[in-house]
Amino acid sequence: MESANNDLDEPVQGPFSTYLNMAEVIAANECQLTGFLMMSQAANRPLSIPTPYPPSLLNEDALSALKDRLRLCKPDNIISDLHNWDIQIEDELSEDWYFNAVFGDKDSMDDCAKELAEFFFEKCKEYDMDYDQFNEPEWFERHVRESASDFIFSGGSKYCSSTDQA
């Protein structure tokens, strides 16, 4: 497996060596997007494109490269600190959870942020991590929940921004 590229302005080798930027994707799918919009309006349904689930589309190496690239887009906060404990969030939670967290709609991302905060609290208890050193449980819980939300909502948009620059 090739390592992730730390410079998001440059394409990485392997599965992402020929990725498109967002403008190219929209242009290439303009008719399908117009059709989706018109059908959603005709059916009086909210606009919501189904969440992509790459595991069915990618082999193991390509999926690993995608996760490595997405990991670079996450904020450095208390949630990402789990990686320092060798707790790989993207591997321990389900792949459905992971791709809903990265590419899902706002409702599914809200649910994923709540689940991630609970996951963090469970790991703190399991590994006896003392993050609440100031012994302020209300502040600590709010901080973890805000960090989990930031962790979830930053990923997909930062990934899209990084591919637009390619």
MDTraj code that builds the backbone (N, CA, C; nanometers):
import mdtraj as md
import numpy as np

residues = "MET GLU SER ALA ASN ASN ASP LEU ASP GLU PRO VAL GLN GLY PRO PHE SER THR TYR LEU ASN MET ALA GLU VAL ILE ALA ALA ASN GLU CYS GLN LEU THR GLY PHE LEU MET MET SER GLN ALA ALA ASN ARG PRO LEU SER ILE PRO THR PRO TYR PRO PRO SER LEU LEU ASN GLU ASP ALA LEU SER ALA LEU LYS ASP ARG LEU ARG LEU CYS LYS PRO ASP ASN ILE ILE SER ASP LEU HIS ASN TRP ASP ILE GLN ILE GLU ASP GLU LEU SER GLU ASP TRP TYR PHE ASN ALA VAL PHE GLY ASP LYS ASP SER MET ASP ASP CYS ALA LYS GLU LEU ALA GLU PHE PHE PHE GLU LYS CYS LYS GLU TYR ASP MET ASP TYR ASP GLN PHE ASN GLU PRO GLU TRP PHE GLU ARG HIS VAL ARG GLU SER ALA SER ASP PHE ILE PHE SER GLY GLY SER LYS TYR CYS SER SER THR ASP GLN ALA".split()
xyz = np.array([
    [0.0840, -0.1175, 0.0000],
    [0.0000, 0.0000, 0.0000],
    [0.0884, 0.1236, 0.0000],
    [0.0548, 0.2203, -0.0810],
    [0.1314, 0.3430, -0.0861],
    [0.0863, 0.4361, 0.0250],
    [0.1758, 0.5153, 0.0762],
    [0.1395, 0.6056, 0.1847],
    [0.0613, 0.7240, 0.1308],
    [-0.0156, 0.7854, 0.2204],
    [-0.0959, 0.9017, 0.1818],
    [-0.0035, 1.0200, 0.1540],
    [-0.0463, 1.1047, 0.0629],
    [0.0282, 1.2238, 0.0284],
    [-0.0124, 1.3352, 0.1230],
    [0.0834, 1.4009, 0.1867],
    [0.0514, 1.5080, 0.2796],
    [0.0199, 1.6391, 0.2109],
    [0.0490, 1.6536, 0.0841],
    [0.0191, 1.7759, 0.0108],
    [-0.1094, 1.7530, -0.0682],
    [-0.2217, 1.8022, -0.0157],
    [-0.3509, 1.7755, -0.0778],
    [-0.3696, 1.8481, -0.2110],
    [-0.2795, 1.9413, -0.2439],
    [-0.2901, 2.0097, -0.3720],
    [-0.2396, 1.9237, -0.4866],
    [-0.1673, 1.8191, -0.4551],
    [-0.1109, 1.7314, -0.5567],
    [-0.1797, 1.5960, -0.5522],
    [-0.2091, 1.5378, -0.6690],
    [-0.2696, 1.4040, -0.6681],
    [-0.1722, 1.3030, -0.6092],
    [-0.2261, 1.2051, -0.5378],
    [-0.1422, 1.0979, -0.4868],
    [-0.1290, 0.9921, -0.5947],
    [-0.0305, 0.9080, -0.5795],
    [-0.0129, 0.7979, -0.6738],
    [-0.1149, 0.6899, -0.6447],
    [-0.1404, 0.6060, -0.7386],
    [-0.2336, 0.4952, -0.7166],
    [-0.3748, 0.5346, -0.7531],
    [-0.4733, 0.4946, -0.6712],
    [-0.6136, 0.5135, -0.7059],
    [-0.6526, 0.6586, -0.7317],
    [-0.5790, 0.7558, -0.6753],
    [-0.6173, 0.8953, -0.6918],
    [-0.5316, 0.9692, -0.7940],
    [-0.4546, 0.8981, -0.8711],
    [-0.3638, 0.9673, -0.9624],
    [-0.4381, 1.0389, -1.0744],
    [-0.5637, 1.0040, -1.0987],
    [-0.6384, 1.0708, -1.2055],
    [-0.7740, 1.1220, -1.1575],
    [-0.7857, 1.1565, -1.0294],
    [-0.9159, 1.2009, -0.9807],
    [-0.9550, 1.3338, -1.0448],
    [-1.0845, 1.3585, -1.0471],
    [-1.1395, 1.4810, -1.1033],
    [-1.1639, 1.5819, -0.9924],
    [-1.1729, 1.7076, -1.0303],
    [-1.2132, 1.8050, -0.9297],
    [-1.3656, 1.8183, -0.9331],
    [-1.4216, 1.8852, -0.8349],
    [-1.5666, 1.8918, -0.8200],
    [-1.6334, 1.9560, -0.9416],
    [-1.5751, 2.0599, -0.9976],
    [-1.6339, 2.1253, -1.1147],
    [-1.6423, 2.0283, -1.2329],
    [-1.5390, 1.9449, -1.2512],
    [-1.5413, 1.8465, -1.3596],
    [-1.6481, 1.7405, -1.3360],
    [-1.6640, 1.6992, -1.2117],
    [-1.7656, 1.5992, -1.1786],
    [-1.9047, 1.6555, -1.2057],
    [-1.9296, 1.7785, -1.1642],
    [-2.0604, 1.8409, -1.1875],
    [-2.0848, 1.8573, -1.3369],
    [-1.9850, 1.9045, -1.4105],
    [-2.0013, 1.9222, -1.5550],
    [-2.0281, 1.7896, -1.6252],
    [-1.9577, 1.6858, -1.5852],
    [-1.9740, 1.5554, -1.6493],
    [-2.1097, 1.4924, -1.6178],
    [-2.1723, 1.5347, -1.5093],
    [-2.2996, 1.4765, -1.4671],
    [-2.4145, 1.5767, -1.4684],
    [-2.3996, 1.6826, -1.5470],
    [-2.4992, 1.7893, -1.5467],
    [-2.6390, 1.7392, -1.5826],
    [-2.6508, 1.6550, -1.6836],
    [-2.7829, 1.6044, -1.7235],
    [-2.8444, 1.5185, -1.6126],
    [-2.7642, 1.4318, -1.5508],
    [-2.8153, 1.3472, -1.4434],
    [-2.8568, 1.4318, -1.3229],
    [-2.7784, 1.5341, -1.2902],
    [-2.8121, 1.6207, -1.1779],
    [-2.9381, 1.7026, -1.2068],
    [-2.9514, 1.7491, -1.3315],
    [-3.0724, 1.8219, -1.3701],
    [-3.1940, 1.7302, -1.3596],
    [-3.1793, 1.6059, -1.4066],
    [-3.2880, 1.5094, -1.3963],
    [-3.3234, 1.4804, -1.2516],
    [-3.2228, 1.4659, -1.1680],
    [-3.2458, 1.4407, -1.0267],
    [-3.3211, 1.5576, -0.9635],
    [-3.2804, 1.6802, -0.9964],
    [-3.3459, 1.7996, -0.9442],
    [-3.4916, 1.8055, -0.9900],
    [-3.5147, 1.7848, -1.1185],
    [-3.6508, 1.7925, -1.1712],
    [-3.7410, 1.6848, -1.1100],
    [-3.6899, 1.5620, -1.0983],
    [-3.7704, 1.4541, -1.0388],
    [-3.7979, 1.4817, -0.8913],
    [-3.7002, 1.5354, -0.8200],
    [-3.7208, 1.5681, -0.6789],
    [-3.8276, 1.6757, -0.6644],
    [-3.8246, 1.7762, -0.7530],
    [-3.9252, 1.8817, -0.7483],
    [-4.0631, 1.8261, -0.7837],
    [-4.0707, 1.7429, -0.8882],
    [-4.1982, 1.6858, -0.9310],
    [-4.2581, 1.5970, -0.8226],
    [-4.1750, 1.5265, -0.7504],
    [-4.2220, 1.4373, -0.6450],
    [-4.2370, 1.5102, -0.5118],
    [-4.2078, 1.6408, -0.5124],
    [-4.2125, 1.7215, -0.3913],
    [-4.1293, 1.6588, -0.2795],
    [-4.0089, 1.6152, -0.3182],
    [-3.9167, 1.5530, -0.2230],
    [-3.7976, 1.6447, -0.2008],
    [-3.7407, 1.6390, -0.0825],
    [-3.6207, 1.7198, -0.0588],
    [-3.5044, 1.6685, -0.1435],
    [-3.4150, 1.7595, -0.1746],
    [-3.2966, 1.7201, -0.2503],
    [-3.2013, 1.6441, -0.1602],
    [-3.1783, 1.5216, -0.1925],
    [-3.0849, 1.4407, -0.1155],
    [-3.0326, 1.3296, -0.2048],
    [-2.9064, 1.3390, -0.2378],
    [-2.8424, 1.2364, -0.3195],
    [-2.8009, 1.1237, -0.2254],
    [-2.8239, 0.9995, -0.2636],
    [-2.7849, 0.8878, -0.1759],
    [-2.6359, 0.8916, -0.1427],
    [-2.6054, 0.8547, -0.0205],
    [-2.4668, 0.8510, 0.0257],
    [-2.3901, 0.7446, -0.0511],
    [-2.2738, 0.7824, -0.1077],
    [-2.1933, 0.6813, -0.1766],
    [-2.1265, 0.5873, -0.0768],
    [-2.1267, 0.4616, -0.1094],
    [-2.0628, 0.3616, -0.0249],
    [-1.9503, 0.2945, -0.1026],
    [-1.8335, 0.3584, -0.1059],
    [-1.7203, 0.3066, -0.1824],
    [-1.6778, 0.1636, -0.1544],
    [-1.7012, 0.1081, -0.0354],
    [-1.6526, -0.0282, -0.0156],
    [-1.6991, -0.1260, -0.1234],
    [-1.8156, -0.1050, -0.1779],
    [-1.8632, -0.1955, -0.2830],
    [-1.7975, -0.1656, -0.4173],
    [-1.7377, -0.0479, -0.4307],
    [-1.6782, -0.0077, -0.5578],
    [-1.5262, -0.0229, -0.5615],
    [-1.4633, -0.0312, -0.4442],
    [-1.3180, -0.0262, -0.4374],
    [-1.2587, -0.1557, -0.3839],
    [-1.1396, -0.1891, -0.4354],
    [-1.0685, -0.3023, -0.3764],
    [-1.0062, -0.2561, -0.2443],
    [-0.9468, -0.3472, -0.1716],
    [-0.8950, -0.3171, -0.0382],
    [-0.7875, -0.2076, -0.0394],
    [-0.6973, -0.2104, -0.1381],
    [-0.5921, -0.1089, -0.1459],
    [-0.6492, 0.0297, -0.1762],
    [-0.7445, 0.0356, -0.2692],
    [-0.8050, 0.1640, -0.3043],
    [-0.8845, 0.2197, -0.1868],
    [-0.9551, 0.1332, -0.1140],
    [-1.0318, 0.1763, 0.0029],
    [-0.9377, 0.2289, 0.1113],
    [-0.8276, 0.1615, 0.1322],
    [-0.7293, 0.2058, 0.2302],
    [-0.6699, 0.3414, 0.1907],
    [-0.6412, 0.3599, 0.0625],
    [-0.5872, 0.4878, 0.0147],
    [-0.6893, 0.5999, 0.0339],
    [-0.8173, 0.5707, 0.0093],
    [-0.9225, 0.6704, 0.0306],
    [-0.9291, 0.7097, 0.1778],
    [-0.9263, 0.6124, 0.2663],
    [-0.9309, 0.6412, 0.4101],
    [-0.8083, 0.7205, 0.4546],
    [-0.6905, 0.6871, 0.4003],
    [-0.5695, 0.7634, 0.4336],
    [-0.5852, 0.9087, 0.3911],
    [-0.6387, 0.9294, 0.2731],
    [-0.6565, 1.0656, 0.2209],
    [-0.7594, 1.1422, 0.3043],
    [-0.8677, 1.0774, 0.3393],
    [-0.9696, 1.1428, 0.4210],
    [-0.9178, 1.1743, 0.5608],
    [-0.8330, 1.0889, 0.6154],
    [-0.7767, 1.1116, 0.7488],
    [-0.6983, 1.2435, 0.7525],
    [-0.6350, 1.2786, 0.6423],
    [-0.5582, 1.4035, 0.6362],
    [-0.6477, 1.5270, 0.6446],
    [-0.7765, 1.5113, 0.6152],
    [-0.8696, 1.6240, 0.6149],
    [-0.9337, 1.6488, 0.7507],
    [-0.9134, 1.5593, 0.8433],
    [-0.9789, 1.5713, 0.9732],
    [-0.9054, 1.6710, 1.0614],
    [-0.9804, 1.7414, 1.1472],
    [-0.9163, 1.8390, 1.2369],
    [-0.8334, 1.7688, 1.3434],
    [-0.7367, 1.8395, 1.3938],
    [-0.6544, 1.7881, 1.5029],
    [-0.7217, 1.8312, 1.6329],
    [-0.7991, 1.7393, 1.6911],
    [-0.8677, 1.7715, 1.8160],
    [-0.8690, 1.6483, 1.9066],
    [-0.9442, 1.6545, 2.0127],
    [-0.9456, 1.5466, 2.1107],
    [-0.9907, 1.4139, 2.0488],
    [-1.0774, 1.4180, 1.9482],
    [-1.1254, 1.2965, 1.8826],
    [-1.0127, 1.2333, 1.8011],
    [-0.9421, 1.3142, 1.7240],
    [-0.8330, 1.2598, 1.6422],
    [-0.7198, 1.2068, 1.7290],
    [-0.7154, 1.2477, 1.8549],
    [-0.6139, 1.1979, 1.9473],
    [-0.6271, 1.0475, 1.9711],
    [-0.7434, 0.9906, 1.9413],
    [-0.7594, 0.8456, 1.9551],
    [-0.6571, 0.7708, 1.8705],
    [-0.6177, 0.8287, 1.7565],
    [-0.5158, 0.7638, 1.6724],
    [-0.3838, 0.7496, 1.7471],
    [-0.3556, 0.8419, 1.8399],
    [-0.2338, 0.8309, 1.9203],
    [-0.2382, 0.7117, 2.0147],
    [-0.3576, 0.6628, 2.0429],
    [-0.3767, 0.5443, 2.1262],
    [-0.3900, 0.4205, 2.0380],
    [-0.3623, 0.4359, 1.9102],
    [-0.3750, 0.3289, 1.8108],
    [-0.5193, 0.2779, 1.8002],
    [-0.6120, 0.3699, 1.8175],
    [-0.7544, 0.3400, 1.7987],
    [-0.7938, 0.4029, 1.6658],
    [-0.8167, 0.3189, 1.5670],
    [-0.8496, 0.3661, 1.4327],
    [-1.0015, 0.3753, 1.4190],
    [-1.0532, 0.4951, 1.4330],
    [-1.1976, 0.5188, 1.4299],
    [-1.2599, 0.4586, 1.3053],
    [-1.1970, 0.4839, 1.1907],
    [-1.2533, 0.4392, 1.0633],
    [-1.2547, 0.2879, 1.0486],
    [-1.1757, 0.2183, 1.1294],
    [-1.1742, 0.0721, 1.1250],
    [-1.2623, 0.0107, 1.2344],
    [-1.2716, 0.0766, 1.3494],
    [-1.3472, 0.0199, 1.4612],
    [-1.4976, 0.0420, 1.4487],
    [-1.5373, 0.1541, 1.3901],
    [-1.6796, 0.1753, 1.3646],
    [-1.7103, 0.1170, 1.2264],
    [-1.8350, 0.0896, 1.1973],
    [-1.8692, 0.0222, 1.0715],
    [-1.8371, 0.1086, 0.9493],
    [-1.8163, 0.0438, 0.8362],
    [-1.7904, 0.1200, 0.7140],
    [-1.9120, 0.2019, 0.6743],
    [-2.0329, 0.1515, 0.6988],
    [-2.1525, 0.2321, 0.6725],
    [-2.1492, 0.3590, 0.7563],
    [-2.1141, 0.3450, 0.8862],
    [-2.1027, 0.4625, 0.9716],
    [-1.9992, 0.5588, 0.9144],
    [-1.8842, 0.5048, 0.8772],
    [-1.7740, 0.5882, 0.8299],
    [-1.8127, 0.6699, 0.7063],
    [-1.8736, 0.6052, 0.6074],
    [-1.9059, 0.6773, 0.4848],
    [-2.0281, 0.7675, 0.5007],
    [-2.1176, 0.7364, 0.5942],
    [-2.2230, 0.8316, 0.6294],
    [-2.1620, 0.9532, 0.6972],
    [-2.0615, 0.9301, 0.7820],
    [-1.9956, 1.0390, 0.8531],
    [-1.9219, 1.1325, 0.7573],
    [-1.8660, 1.0777, 0.6523],
    [-1.7869, 1.1591, 0.5590],
    [-1.8720, 1.2181, 0.4476],
    [-1.9600, 1.1370, 0.3891],
    [-2.0325, 1.1780, 0.2690],
    [-2.1840, 1.1864, 0.2866],
    [-2.2344, 1.1635, 0.4064],
    [-2.3785, 1.1585, 0.4264],
    [-2.4440, 1.2958, 0.4286],
    [-2.5772, 1.2928, 0.4381],
    [-2.6514, 1.4182, 0.4512],
    [-2.6391, 1.4680, 0.5957],
    [-2.6887, 1.5894, 0.6201],
    [-2.6708, 1.6516, 0.7512],
    [-2.7302, 1.5669, 0.8634],
    [-2.8476, 1.5089, 0.8420],
    [-2.9095, 1.4285, 0.9477],
    [-2.8242, 1.3080, 0.9842],
    [-2.7739, 1.2378, 0.8821],
    [-2.6918, 1.1206, 0.9128],
    [-2.5595, 1.1624, 0.9754],
    [-2.5078, 1.2793, 0.9353],
    [-2.3832, 1.3271, 0.9951],
    [-2.4039, 1.3664, 1.1412],
    [-2.5205, 1.4241, 1.1740],
    [-2.5516, 1.4553, 1.3137],
    [-2.5522, 1.3277, 1.3966],
    [-2.6182, 1.2243, 1.3439],
    [-2.6230, 1.0957, 1.4138],
    [-2.4825, 1.0375, 1.4302],
    [-2.4006, 1.0494, 1.3259],
    [-2.2634, 0.9973, 1.3325],
    [-2.1808, 1.0725, 1.4361],
    [-2.2008, 1.2033, 1.4471],
    [-2.1273, 1.2821, 1.5466],
    [-2.1650, 1.2376, 1.6877],
    [-2.2936, 1.2116, 1.7108],
    [-2.3372, 1.1631, 1.8427],
    [-2.2758, 1.0266, 1.8717],
    [-2.2773, 0.9394, 1.7719],
    [-2.2198, 0.8059, 1.7903],
    [-2.0688, 0.8135, 1.8141],
    [-2.0016, 0.9043, 1.7454],
    [-1.8576, 0.9204, 1.7634],
    [-1.8257, 0.9696, 1.9044],
    [-1.9042, 1.0632, 1.9549],
    [-1.8821, 1.1111, 2.0915],
    [-1.8992, 0.9957, 2.1908],
    [-2.0025, 0.9147, 2.1727],
    [-2.0240, 0.7995, 2.2608],
    [-1.9081, 0.6998, 2.2495],
    [-1.8597, 0.6798, 2.1268],
    [-1.7452, 0.5919, 2.1038],
    [-1.6235, 0.6437, 2.1811],
    [-1.6015, 0.7762, 2.1761],
    [-1.4897, 0.8371, 2.2478],
    [-1.5020, 0.8121, 2.3984],
    [-1.6217, 0.8352, 2.4533],
    [-1.6425, 0.8130, 2.5968],
    [-1.6178, 0.6663, 2.6336],
    [-1.6641, 0.5739, 2.5496],
    [-1.6419, 0.4309, 2.5746],
    [-1.4931, 0.3974, 2.5769],
    [-1.4181, 0.4537, 2.4798],
    [-1.2743, 0.4255, 2.4738],
    [-1.2014, 0.4874, 2.5928],
    [-1.2457, 0.6040, 2.6367],
    [-1.1853, 0.6652, 2.7565],
    [-1.2015, 0.5729, 2.8762],
    [-1.3194, 0.5160, 2.8888],
    [-1.3455, 0.4247, 3.0017],
    [-1.2672, 0.2946, 2.9836],
    [-1.2714, 0.2386, 2.8623],
    [-1.2045, 0.1107, 2.8346],
    [-1.0534, 0.1182, 2.8590],
    [-0.9899, 0.2271, 2.8152],
    [-0.8444, 0.2396, 2.8265],
    [-0.8015, 0.3279, 2.9445],
    [-0.8972, 0.3648, 3.0291],
    [-0.8701, 0.4473, 3.1457],
    [-0.7953, 0.5754, 3.1075],
    [-0.8455, 0.6433, 3.0043],
    [-0.7870, 0.7698, 2.9585],
    [-0.8422, 0.8829, 3.0451],
    [-0.7539, 0.9643, 3.0970],
    [-0.7946, 1.0722, 3.1860],
    [-0.7905, 1.2062, 3.1121],
    [-0.8843, 1.2250, 3.0208],
    [-0.8885, 1.3517, 2.9469],
    [-0.9540, 1.4626, 3.0273],
    [-1.0431, 1.4285, 3.1193],
    [-1.1107, 1.5300, 3.2010],
    [-1.0262, 1.5592, 3.3250],
    [-0.9062, 1.6100, 3.3021],
    [-0.8122, 1.6339, 3.4112],
    [-0.8567, 1.7470, 3.5039],
    [-0.9415, 1.8350, 3.4528],
    [-0.9884, 1.9469, 3.5355],
    [-1.1112, 1.9079, 3.6170],
    [-1.1564, 1.7830, 3.5960],
    [-1.2718, 1.7298, 3.6689],
    [-1.3938, 1.8207, 3.6551],
    [-1.4219, 1.8567, 3.5314],
    [-1.5405, 1.9355, 3.4996],
    [-1.6229, 1.8560, 3.3979],
    [-1.6998, 1.7593, 3.4451],
    [-1.7689, 1.6653, 3.3563],
    [-1.8633, 1.7311, 3.2553],
    [-1.9339, 1.8356, 3.2961],
    [-2.0270, 1.9005, 3.2027],
    [-1.9506, 1.9671, 3.0888],
    [-1.8447, 2.0409, 3.1241],
    [-1.7634, 2.1058, 3.0208],
    [-1.6995, 1.9996, 2.9310],
    [-1.6460, 1.8949, 2.9921],
    [-1.5778, 1.7897, 2.9166],
    [-1.6736, 1.7221, 2.8181],
    [-1.7921, 1.6891, 2.8625],
    [-1.8899, 1.6246, 2.7736],
    [-1.9255, 1.7171, 2.6577],
    [-1.9494, 1.8438, 2.6867],
    [-1.9811, 1.9412, 2.5804],
    [-1.8626, 1.9537, 2.4834],
    [-1.7418, 1.9594, 2.5367],
    [-1.6221, 1.9710, 2.4532],
    [-1.6062, 1.8496, 2.3605],
    [-1.6274, 1.7300, 2.4128],
    [-1.6159, 1.6084, 2.3316],
    [-1.7229, 1.6086, 2.2228],
    [-1.8459, 1.6443, 2.2587],
    [-1.9543, 1.6449, 2.1590],
    [-1.9292, 1.7477, 2.0498],
    [-1.8793, 1.8652, 2.0863],
    [-1.8453, 1.9677, 1.9864],
    [-1.7288, 1.9212, 1.8989],
    [-1.6308, 1.8570, 1.9597],
    [-1.5153, 1.8062, 1.8839],
    [-1.5579, 1.6957, 1.7880],
    [-1.6488, 1.6097, 1.8324],
    [-1.6987, 1.5023, 1.7459],
    [-1.7743, 1.5614, 1.6272],
    [-1.8544, 1.6623, 1.6525],
    [-1.9281, 1.7277, 1.5442],
    [-1.8317, 1.7943, 1.4454],
    [-1.7316, 1.8643, 1.4988],
    [-1.6309, 1.9277, 1.4127],
    [-1.5556, 1.8225, 1.3313],
    [-1.5235, 1.7124, 1.3951],
    [-1.4517, 1.6028, 1.3293],
    [-1.5333, 1.5494, 1.2121],
    [-1.6628, 1.5312, 1.2312],
    [-1.7503, 1.4774, 1.1267],
    [-1.7722, 1.5791, 1.0162],
    [-1.8119, 1.7000, 1.0511],
    [-1.8523, 1.7971, 0.9500],
    [-1.7364, 1.8578, 0.8729],
    [-1.6141, 1.8383, 0.9177],
    [-1.5003, 1.8963, 0.8453],
    [-1.4486, 1.8067, 0.7337],
    [-1.4659, 1.6771, 0.7451],
    [-1.4008, 1.5831, 0.6541],
    [-1.4398, 1.5906, 0.5086],
    [-1.5652, 1.5663, 0.4762],
    [-1.6079, 1.5619, 0.3367],
    [-1.5862, 1.6920, 0.2637],
    [-1.6187, 1.8042, 0.3302],
    [-1.6032, 1.9330, 0.2633],
    [-1.4566, 1.9661, 0.2391],
    [-1.3685, 1.9322, 0.3344],
    [-1.2257, 1.9559, 0.3129],
    [-1.1722, 1.8658, 0.2027],
    [-1.2240, 1.7424, 0.1966],
    [-1.1801, 1.6516, 0.0908],
    [-1.2208, 1.7069, -0.0448],
    [-1.3438, 1.7545, -0.0557],
    [-1.3901, 1.8108, -0.1820],
    [-1.3080, 1.9337, -0.2191],
    [-1.2763, 2.0175, -0.1204],
    [-1.1944, 2.1345, -0.1472],
    [-1.0566, 2.0965, -0.1974],
    [-1.0000, 1.9897, -0.1398],
    [-0.8659, 1.9495, -0.1810],
    [-0.8666, 1.8913, -0.3217],
    [-0.9747, 1.8240, -0.3612],
    [-0.9784, 1.7689, -0.4967],
    [-1.0068, 1.8780, -0.5988],
    [-1.0739, 1.9854, -0.5591],
    [-1.1001, 2.0953, -0.6523],
    [-0.9722, 2.1654, -0.6945],
    [-0.8698, 2.1577, -0.6118],
    [-0.7447, 2.2273, -0.6417],
    [-0.6536, 2.1474, -0.7327],
    [-0.6872, 2.0249, -0.7591],
    [-0.5994, 1.9394, -0.8403],
    [-0.6028, 1.9767, -0.9859],
])
top = md.Topology()
chain = top.add_chain()
for i, resn in enumerate(residues, 1):
    res = top.add_residue(resn, chain, resSeq=i)
    for name in ("N", "CA", "C"):
        top.add_atom(name, md.element.get_by_symbol(name[0]), res)
traj = md.Trajectory(xyz[None], top)
